[in-house]
Amino acid sequence: MTRADTLFAGSLNDPSLKLIGFDKYNVQHEIYALTQVIFYIMTGKENIEKINQPSIKLFLEFGMNSDLLKRAKTLQELKHKYSATNWET
């Protein structure tokens, strides 16, 4: 979803990449974008700010947390959180 030496475009990119630089790019930045894609597929919604379902909020926080220490570190971790999420809104 993102490559080094390209323009920073698109709303799915992790904004922290602008600060830390693309040389520090890792799978957690892909997880950030993937979390948004999964959210859209499962809910049909783009706006993550108006979600009242606690389970979905936890999923979003786990996949998009600005603190990389609190963000999913692997796709397996994100998959586990996805499976535990109640997607009914």
Jmol script that loads the backbone (N, CA, C; Angstrom):
load data "model"
ATOM      1  N   MET A   1       0.815  -1.182   0.000  1.00  0.00           N
ATOM      2  CA  MET A   1       0.000   0.000   0.000  1.00  0.00           C
ATOM      3  C   MET A   1       0.867   1.258   0.000  1.00  0.00           C
ATOM      4  N   THR A   2       2.084   1.132   0.437  1.00  0.00           N
ATOM      5  CA  THR A   2       2.994   2.271   0.490  1.00  0.00           C
ATOM      6  C   THR A   2       4.383   1.794   0.114  1.00  0.00           C
ATOM      7  N   ARG A   3       5.112   2.636  -0.613  1.00  0.00           N
ATOM      8  CA  ARG A   3       6.490   2.307  -0.973  1.00  0.00           C
ATOM      9  C   ARG A   3       7.391   3.483  -0.644  1.00  0.00           C
ATOM     10  N   ALA A   4       8.627   3.176  -0.378  1.00  0.00           N
ATOM     11  CA  ALA A   4       9.609   4.238  -0.173  1.00  0.00           C
ATOM     12  C   ALA A   4       9.792   5.003  -1.473  1.00  0.00           C
ATOM     13  N   ASP A   5      10.178   6.253  -1.369  1.00  0.00           N
ATOM     14  CA  ASP A   5      10.438   7.115  -2.528  1.00  0.00           C
ATOM     15  C   ASP A   5       9.202   7.379  -3.375  1.00  0.00           C
ATOM     16  N   THR A   6       8.032   7.339  -2.769  1.00  0.00           N
ATOM     17  CA  THR A   6       6.811   7.718  -3.469  1.00  0.00           C
ATOM     18  C   THR A   6       6.169   8.857  -2.701  1.00  0.00           C
ATOM     19  N   LEU A   7       5.261   9.554  -3.357  1.00  0.00           N
ATOM     20  CA  LEU A   7       4.540  10.622  -2.679  1.00  0.00           C
ATOM     21  C   LEU A   7       3.688  10.045  -1.570  1.00  0.00           C
ATOM     22  N   PHE A   8       3.537  10.792  -0.514  1.00  0.00           N
ATOM     23  CA  PHE A   8       2.670  10.373   0.589  1.00  0.00           C
ATOM     24  C   PHE A   8       1.247  10.739   0.196  1.00  0.00           C
ATOM     25  N   ALA A   9       0.543   9.797  -0.384  1.00  0.00           N
ATOM     26  CA  ALA A   9      -0.805  10.059  -0.870  1.00  0.00           C
ATOM     27  C   ALA A   9      -1.742   8.990  -0.353  1.00  0.00           C
ATOM     28  N   GLY A  10      -3.017   9.321  -0.308  1.00  0.00           N
ATOM     29  CA  GLY A  10      -4.007   8.344   0.113  1.00  0.00           C
ATOM     30  C   GLY A  10      -4.335   8.477   1.575  1.00  0.00           C
ATOM     31  N   SER A  11      -5.580   8.228   1.898  1.00  0.00           N
ATOM     32  CA  SER A  11      -6.037   8.429   3.271  1.00  0.00           C
ATOM     33  C   SER A  11      -5.802   7.210   4.154  1.00  0.00           C
ATOM     34  N   LEU A  12      -5.304   6.129   3.604  1.00  0.00           N
ATOM     35  CA  LEU A  12      -5.109   4.925   4.407  1.00  0.00           C
ATOM     36  C   LEU A  12      -3.702   4.818   4.985  1.00  0.00           C
ATOM     37  N   ASN A  13      -2.812   5.682   4.563  1.00  0.00           N
ATOM     38  CA  ASN A  13      -1.436   5.613   5.049  1.00  0.00           C
ATOM     39  C   ASN A  13      -1.337   6.030   6.505  1.00  0.00           C
ATOM     40  N   ASP A  14      -0.449   5.387   7.209  1.00  0.00           N
ATOM     41  CA  ASP A  14      -0.175   5.707   8.609  1.00  0.00           C
ATOM     42  C   ASP A  14       0.499   7.077   8.671  1.00  0.00           C
ATOM     43  N   PRO A  15      -0.125   8.055   9.327  1.00  0.00           N
ATOM     44  CA  PRO A  15       0.469   9.392   9.376  1.00  0.00           C
ATOM     45  C   PRO A  15       1.817   9.433  10.096  1.00  0.00           C
ATOM     46  N   SER A  16       2.121   8.446  10.916  1.00  0.00           N
ATOM     47  CA  SER A  16       3.406   8.449  11.621  1.00  0.00           C
ATOM     48  C   SER A  16       4.584   8.284  10.665  1.00  0.00           C
ATOM     49  N   LEU A  17       4.326   7.776   9.460  1.00  0.00           N
ATOM     50  CA  LEU A  17       5.413   7.601   8.495  1.00  0.00           C
ATOM     51  C   LEU A  17       6.047   8.931   8.114  1.00  0.00           C
ATOM     52  N   LYS A  18       5.257  10.000   8.114  1.00  0.00           N
ATOM     53  CA  LYS A  18       5.811  11.317   7.797  1.00  0.00           C
ATOM     54  C   LYS A  18       6.839  11.733   8.843  1.00  0.00           C
ATOM     55  N   LEU A  19       6.603  11.350  10.080  1.00  0.00           N
ATOM     56  CA  LEU A  19       7.492  11.746  11.172  1.00  0.00           C
ATOM     57  C   LEU A  19       8.702  10.837  11.311  1.00  0.00           C
ATOM     58  N   ILE A  20       8.470   9.537  11.210  1.00  0.00           N
ATOM     59  CA  ILE A  20       9.574   8.604  11.464  1.00  0.00           C
ATOM     60  C   ILE A  20      10.376   8.289  10.212  1.00  0.00           C
ATOM     61  N   GLY A  21       9.789   8.516   9.041  1.00  0.00           N
ATOM     62  CA  GLY A  21      10.480   8.268   7.784  1.00  0.00           C
ATOM     63  C   GLY A  21      10.227   6.873   7.233  1.00  0.00           C
ATOM     64  N   PHE A  22      10.280   6.773   5.918  1.00  0.00           N
ATOM     65  CA  PHE A  22       9.993   5.508   5.255  1.00  0.00           C
ATOM     66  C   PHE A  22      11.081   4.461   5.489  1.00  0.00           C
ATOM     67  N   ASP A  23      12.244   4.883   5.928  1.00  0.00           N
ATOM     68  CA  ASP A  23      13.298   3.905   6.218  1.00  0.00           C
ATOM     69  C   ASP A  23      12.960   3.062   7.445  1.00  0.00           C
ATOM     70  N   LYS A  24      11.987   3.505   8.241  1.00  0.00           N
ATOM     71  CA  LYS A  24      11.550   2.755   9.430  1.00  0.00           C
ATOM     72  C   LYS A  24      10.249   1.981   9.160  1.00  0.00           C
ATOM     73  N   TYR A  25       9.866   1.943   7.895  1.00  0.00           N
ATOM     74  CA  TYR A  25       8.628   1.285   7.472  1.00  0.00           C
ATOM     75  C   TYR A  25       8.659  -0.200   7.816  1.00  0.00           C
ATOM     76  N   ASN A  26       7.537  -0.715   8.375  1.00  0.00           N
ATOM     77  CA  ASN A  26       7.444  -2.150   8.660  1.00  0.00           C
ATOM     78  C   ASN A  26       5.996  -2.613   8.516  1.00  0.00           C
ATOM     79  N   VAL A  27       5.750  -3.860   8.832  1.00  0.00           N
ATOM     80  CA  VAL A  27       4.428  -4.449   8.637  1.00  0.00           C
ATOM     81  C   VAL A  27       3.355  -3.721   9.453  1.00  0.00           C
ATOM     82  N   GLN A  28       3.722  -3.084  10.542  1.00  0.00           N
ATOM     83  CA  GLN A  28       2.722  -2.376  11.340  1.00  0.00           C
ATOM     84  C   GLN A  28       2.093  -1.220  10.567  1.00  0.00           C
ATOM     85  N   HIS A  29       2.814  -0.668   9.614  1.00  0.00           N
ATOM     86  CA  HIS A  29       2.244   0.396   8.797  1.00  0.00           C
ATOM     87  C   HIS A  29       1.253  -0.176   7.779  1.00  0.00           C
ATOM     88  N   GLU A  30       1.491  -1.373   7.309  1.00  0.00           N
ATOM     89  CA  GLU A  30       0.520  -2.065   6.454  1.00  0.00           C
ATOM     90  C   GLU A  30      -0.712  -2.449   7.266  1.00  0.00           C
ATOM     91  N   ILE A  31      -0.503  -2.865   8.512  1.00  0.00           N
ATOM     92  CA  ILE A  31      -1.611  -3.233   9.394  1.00  0.00           C
ATOM     93  C   ILE A  31      -2.527  -2.041   9.616  1.00  0.00           C
ATOM     94  N   TYR A  32      -1.948  -0.847   9.742  1.00  0.00           N
ATOM     95  CA  TYR A  32      -2.734   0.381   9.896  1.00  0.00           C
ATOM     96  C   TYR A  32      -3.727   0.518   8.735  1.00  0.00           C
ATOM     97  N   ALA A  33      -3.237   0.395   7.518  1.00  0.00           N
ATOM     98  CA  ALA A  33      -4.084   0.523   6.335  1.00  0.00           C
ATOM     99  C   ALA A  33      -5.064  -0.644   6.221  1.00  0.00           C
ATOM    100  N   LEU A  34      -4.590  -1.847   6.462  1.00  0.00           N
ATOM    101  CA  LEU A  34      -5.440  -3.031   6.364  1.00  0.00           C
ATOM    102  C   LEU A  34      -6.599  -2.970   7.350  1.00  0.00           C
ATOM    103  N   THR A  35      -6.350  -2.442   8.532  1.00  0.00           N
ATOM    104  CA  THR A  35      -7.406  -2.304   9.536  1.00  0.00           C
ATOM    105  C   THR A  35      -8.549  -1.457   8.991  1.00  0.00           C
ATOM    106  N   GLN A  36      -8.220  -0.374   8.298  1.00  0.00           N
ATOM    107  CA  GLN A  36      -9.250   0.484   7.722  1.00  0.00           C
ATOM    108  C   GLN A  36     -10.024  -0.227   6.613  1.00  0.00           C
ATOM    109  N   VAL A  37      -9.319  -1.000   5.807  1.00  0.00           N
ATOM    110  CA  VAL A  37      -9.973  -1.748   4.729  1.00  0.00           C
ATOM    111  C   VAL A  37     -10.931  -2.782   5.320  1.00  0.00           C
ATOM    112  N   ILE A  38     -10.496  -3.516   6.326  1.00  0.00           N
ATOM    113  CA  ILE A  38     -11.351  -4.512   6.982  1.00  0.00           C
ATOM    114  C   ILE A  38     -12.568  -3.838   7.589  1.00  0.00           C
ATOM    115  N   PHE A  39     -12.353  -2.715   8.267  1.00  0.00           N
ATOM    116  CA  PHE A  39     -13.458  -1.970   8.865  1.00  0.00           C
ATOM    117  C   PHE A  39     -14.494  -1.600   7.803  1.00  0.00           C
ATOM    118  N   TYR A  40     -14.042  -1.109   6.664  1.00  0.00           N
ATOM    119  CA  TYR A  40     -14.964  -0.718   5.592  1.00  0.00           C
ATOM    120  C   TYR A  40     -15.711  -1.933   5.037  1.00  0.00           C
ATOM    121  N   ILE A  41     -15.020  -3.019   4.816  1.00  0.00           N
ATOM    122  CA  ILE A  41     -15.655  -4.232   4.287  1.00  0.00           C
ATOM    123  C   ILE A  41     -16.716  -4.754   5.249  1.00  0.00           C
ATOM    124  N   MET A  42     -16.407  -4.750   6.525  1.00  0.00           N
ATOM    125  CA  MET A  42     -17.315  -5.325   7.519  1.00  0.00           C
ATOM    126  C   MET A  42     -18.483  -4.411   7.887  1.00  0.00           C
ATOM    127  N   THR A  43     -18.305  -3.094   7.751  1.00  0.00           N
ATOM    128  CA  THR A  43     -19.359  -2.169   8.182  1.00  0.00           C
ATOM    129  C   THR A  43     -19.954  -1.350   7.047  1.00  0.00           C
ATOM    130  N   GLY A  44     -19.235  -1.227   5.946  1.00  0.00           N
ATOM    131  CA  GLY A  44     -19.676  -0.365   4.856  1.00  0.00           C
ATOM    132  C   GLY A  44     -19.485   1.111   5.169  1.00  0.00           C
ATOM    133  N   LYS A  45     -18.768   1.400   6.240  1.00  0.00           N
ATOM    134  CA  LYS A  45     -18.564   2.789   6.668  1.00  0.00           C
ATOM    135  C   LYS A  45     -17.101   3.181   6.501  1.00  0.00           C
ATOM    136  N   GLU A  46     -16.894   4.457   6.187  1.00  0.00           N
ATOM    137  CA  GLU A  46     -15.542   4.984   6.076  1.00  0.00           C
ATOM    138  C   GLU A  46     -15.136   5.766   7.316  1.00  0.00           C
ATOM    139  N   ASN A  47     -16.096   6.408   7.964  1.00  0.00           N
ATOM    140  CA  ASN A  47     -15.815   7.260   9.118  1.00  0.00           C
ATOM    141  C   ASN A  47     -15.661   6.407  10.374  1.00  0.00           C
ATOM    142  N   ILE A  48     -14.462   6.386  10.913  1.00  0.00           N
ATOM    143  CA  ILE A  48     -14.209   5.570  12.107  1.00  0.00           C
ATOM    144  C   ILE A  48     -14.494   6.331  13.394  1.00  0.00           C
ATOM    145  N   GLU A  49     -14.781   7.607  13.289  1.00  0.00           N
ATOM    146  CA  GLU A  49     -14.950   8.441  14.480  1.00  0.00           C
ATOM    147  C   GLU A  49     -16.306   8.274  15.160  1.00  0.00           C
ATOM    148  N   LYS A  50     -17.296   7.796  14.450  1.00  0.00           N
ATOM    149  CA  LYS A  50     -18.646   7.719  15.016  1.00  0.00           C
ATOM    150  C   LYS A  50     -19.069   6.293  15.348  1.00  0.00           C
ATOM    151  N   ILE A  51     -18.121   5.443  15.648  1.00  0.00           N
ATOM    152  CA  ILE A  51     -18.427   4.052  15.964  1.00  0.00           C
ATOM    153  C   ILE A  51     -18.737   3.935  17.450  1.00  0.00           C
ATOM    154  N   ASN A  52     -19.909   3.388  17.755  1.00  0.00           N
ATOM    155  CA  ASN A  52     -20.329   3.226  19.147  1.00  0.00           C
ATOM    156  C   ASN A  52     -20.168   1.799  19.651  1.00  0.00           C
ATOM    157  N   GLN A  53     -19.908   0.865  18.749  1.00  0.00           N
ATOM    158  CA  GLN A  53     -19.761  -0.547  19.109  1.00  0.00           C
ATOM    159  C   GLN A  53     -18.376  -0.751  19.747  1.00  0.00           C
ATOM    160  N   PRO A  54     -18.329  -1.043  21.066  1.00  0.00           N
ATOM    161  CA  PRO A  54     -17.038  -1.176  21.768  1.00  0.00           C
ATOM    162  C   PRO A  54     -16.095  -2.205  21.150  1.00  0.00           C
ATOM    163  N   SER A  55     -16.626  -3.309  20.679  1.00  0.00           N
ATOM    164  CA  SER A  55     -15.796  -4.360  20.104  1.00  0.00           C
ATOM    165  C   SER A  55     -15.088  -3.867  18.840  1.00  0.00           C
ATOM    166  N   ILE A  56     -15.807  -3.121  18.019  1.00  0.00           N
ATOM    167  CA  ILE A  56     -15.216  -2.579  16.791  1.00  0.00           C
ATOM    168  C   ILE A  56     -14.188  -1.505  17.132  1.00  0.00           C
ATOM    169  N   LYS A  57     -14.484  -0.687  18.124  1.00  0.00           N
ATOM    170  CA  LYS A  57     -13.517   0.330  18.562  1.00  0.00           C
ATOM    171  C   LYS A  57     -12.210  -0.315  19.006  1.00  0.00           C
ATOM    172  N   LEU A  58     -12.315  -1.417  19.741  1.00  0.00           N
ATOM    173  CA  LEU A  58     -11.110  -2.122  20.192  1.00  0.00           C
ATOM    174  C   LEU A  58     -10.296  -2.638  19.009  1.00  0.00           C
ATOM    175  N   PHE A  59     -10.991  -3.156  17.992  1.00  0.00           N
ATOM    176  CA  PHE A  59     -10.309  -3.633  16.795  1.00  0.00           C
ATOM    177  C   PHE A  59      -9.555  -2.486  16.122  1.00  0.00           C
ATOM    178  N   LEU A  60     -10.238  -1.347  15.959  1.00  0.00           N
ATOM    179  CA  LEU A  60      -9.609  -0.191  15.326  1.00  0.00           C
ATOM    180  C   LEU A  60      -8.408   0.304  16.131  1.00  0.00           C
ATOM    181  N   GLU A  61      -8.560   0.370  17.433  1.00  0.00           N
ATOM    182  CA  GLU A  61      -7.455   0.821  18.285  1.00  0.00           C
ATOM    183  C   GLU A  61      -6.263  -0.127  18.200  1.00  0.00           C
ATOM    184  N   PHE A  62      -6.533  -1.416  18.110  1.00  0.00           N
ATOM    185  CA  PHE A  62      -5.465  -2.405  18.038  1.00  0.00           C
ATOM    186  C   PHE A  62      -4.723  -2.328  16.706  1.00  0.00           C
ATOM    187  N   GLY A  63      -5.442  -2.061  15.646  1.00  0.00           N
ATOM    188  CA  GLY A  63      -4.821  -2.022  14.326  1.00  0.00           C
ATOM    189  C   GLY A  63      -4.274  -0.674  13.915  1.00  0.00           C
ATOM    190  N   MET A  64      -4.731   0.403  14.590  1.00  0.00           N
ATOM    191  CA  MET A  64      -4.349   1.742  14.153  1.00  0.00           C
ATOM    192  C   MET A  64      -3.743   2.600  15.263  1.00  0.00           C
ATOM    193  N   ASN A  65      -3.417   2.020  16.367  1.00  0.00           N
ATOM    194  CA  ASN A  65      -2.911   2.796  17.495  1.00  0.00           C
ATOM    195  C   ASN A  65      -1.673   3.591  17.087  1.00  0.00           C
ATOM    196  N   SER A  66      -1.623   4.859  17.469  1.00  0.00           N
ATOM    197  CA  SER A  66      -0.460   5.683  17.121  1.00  0.00           C
ATOM    198  C   SER A  66       0.797   5.232  17.862  1.00  0.00           C
ATOM    199  N   ASP A  67       0.615   4.552  18.973  1.00  0.00           N
ATOM    200  CA  ASP A  67       1.740   3.977  19.719  1.00  0.00           C
ATOM    201  C   ASP A  67       2.014   2.583  19.148  1.00  0.00           C
ATOM    202  N   LEU A  68       3.106   2.446  18.426  1.00  0.00           N
ATOM    203  CA  LEU A  68       3.407   1.165  17.774  1.00  0.00           C
ATOM    204  C   LEU A  68       3.566   0.023  18.764  1.00  0.00           C
ATOM    205  N   LEU A  69       3.870   0.326  20.008  1.00  0.00           N
ATOM    206  CA  LEU A  69       3.972  -0.725  21.020  1.00  0.00           C
ATOM    207  C   LEU A  69       2.606  -1.315  21.355  1.00  0.00           C
ATOM    208  N   LYS A  70       1.542  -0.557  21.088  1.00  0.00           N
ATOM    209  CA  LYS A  70       0.179  -1.014  21.366  1.00  0.00           C
ATOM    210  C   LYS A  70      -0.540  -1.501  20.111  1.00  0.00           C
ATOM    211  N   ARG A  71       0.058  -1.310  18.955  1.00  0.00           N
ATOM    212  CA  ARG A  71      -0.537  -1.728  17.685  1.00  0.00           C
ATOM    213  C   ARG A  71      -0.186  -3.184  17.403  1.00  0.00           C
ATOM    214  N   ALA A  72      -1.063  -3.883  16.679  1.00  0.00           N
ATOM    215  CA  ALA A  72      -0.781  -5.258  16.259  1.00  0.00           C
ATOM    216  C   ALA A  72       0.586  -5.306  15.582  1.00  0.00           C
ATOM    217  N   LYS A  73       1.362  -6.303  15.934  1.00  0.00           N
ATOM    218  CA  LYS A  73       2.709  -6.435  15.384  1.00  0.00           C
ATOM    219  C   LYS A  73       2.775  -7.425  14.230  1.00  0.00           C
ATOM    220  N   THR A  74       1.766  -8.290  14.133  1.00  0.00           N
ATOM    221  CA  THR A  74       1.733  -9.293  13.069  1.00  0.00           C
ATOM    222  C   THR A  74       0.313  -9.405  12.525  1.00  0.00           C
ATOM    223  N   LEU A  75       0.211  -9.967  11.340  1.00  0.00           N
ATOM    224  CA  LEU A  75      -1.115 -10.216  10.774  1.00  0.00           C
ATOM    225  C   LEU A  75      -1.869 -11.244  11.603  1.00  0.00           C
ATOM    226  N   GLN A  76      -1.152 -12.168  12.207  1.00  0.00           N
ATOM    227  CA  GLN A  76      -1.788 -13.173  13.065  1.00  0.00           C
ATOM    228  C   GLN A  76      -2.458 -12.509  14.261  1.00  0.00           C
ATOM    229  N   GLU A  77      -1.800 -11.527  14.867  1.00  0.00           N
ATOM    230  CA  GLU A  77      -2.407 -10.795  15.980  1.00  0.00           C
ATOM    231  C   GLU A  77      -3.666 -10.058  15.527  1.00  0.00           C
ATOM    232  N   LEU A  78      -3.598  -9.419  14.361  1.00  0.00           N
ATOM    233  CA  LEU A  78      -4.767  -8.704  13.843  1.00  0.00           C
ATOM    234  C   LEU A  78      -5.895  -9.685  13.529  1.00  0.00           C
ATOM    235  N   LYS A  79      -5.547 -10.831  12.971  1.00  0.00           N
ATOM    236  CA  LYS A  79      -6.548 -11.860  12.663  1.00  0.00           C
ATOM    237  C   LYS A  79      -7.243 -12.336  13.934  1.00  0.00           C
ATOM    238  N   HIS A  80      -6.491 -12.523  14.988  1.00  0.00           N
ATOM    239  CA  HIS A  80      -7.066 -12.956  16.265  1.00  0.00           C
ATOM    240  C   HIS A  80      -8.047 -11.906  16.787  1.00  0.00           C
ATOM    241  N   LYS A  81      -7.664 -10.637  16.725  1.00  0.00           N
ATOM    242  CA  LYS A  81      -8.549  -9.556  17.184  1.00  0.00           C
ATOM    243  C   LYS A  81      -9.780  -9.463  16.280  1.00  0.00           C
ATOM    244  N   TYR A  82      -9.594  -9.658  14.971  1.00  0.00           N
ATOM    245  CA  TYR A  82     -10.710  -9.652  14.020  1.00  0.00           C
ATOM    246  C   TYR A  82     -11.725 -10.733  14.391  1.00  0.00           C
ATOM    247  N   SER A  83     -11.240 -11.921  14.689  1.00  0.00           N
ATOM    248  CA  SER A  83     -12.126 -13.043  15.028  1.00  0.00           C
ATOM    249  C   SER A  83     -12.892 -12.798  16.318  1.00  0.00           C
ATOM    250  N   ALA A  84     -12.324 -12.020  17.213  1.00  0.00           N
ATOM    251  CA  ALA A  84     -12.966 -11.736  18.500  1.00  0.00           C
ATOM    252  C   ALA A  84     -13.901 -10.522  18.440  1.00  0.00           C
ATOM    253  N   THR A  85     -13.962  -9.870  17.287  1.00  0.00           N
ATOM    254  CA  THR A  85     -14.752  -8.642  17.153  1.00  0.00           C
ATOM    255  C   THR A  85     -16.196  -8.953  16.791  1.00  0.00           C
ATOM    256  N   ASN A  86     -17.127  -8.300  17.476  1.00  0.00           N
ATOM    257  CA  ASN A  86     -18.545  -8.370  17.134  1.00  0.00           C
ATOM    258  C   ASN A  86     -18.802  -7.297  16.084  1.00  0.00           C
ATOM    259  N   TRP A  87     -19.044  -7.710  14.853  1.00  0.00           N
ATOM    260  CA  TRP A  87     -19.167  -6.777  13.738  1.00  0.00           C
ATOM    261  C   TRP A  87     -20.584  -6.253  13.540  1.00  0.00           C
ATOM    262  N   GLU A  88     -21.513  -6.678  14.351  1.00  0.00           N
ATOM    263  CA  GLU A  88     -22.883  -6.176  14.209  1.00  0.00           C
ATOM    264  C   GLU A  88     -22.952  -4.758  14.748  1.00  0.00           C
ATOM    265  N   THR A  89     -23.442  -3.850  13.902  1.00  0.00           N
ATOM    266  CA  THR A  89     -23.547  -2.446  14.324  1.00  0.00           C
ATOM    267  C   THR A  89     -24.984  -2.045  14.547  1.00  0.00           C
TER     268      THR A  89
END
end "model"
wireframe off; spacefill off
backbone 0.3
color backbone group
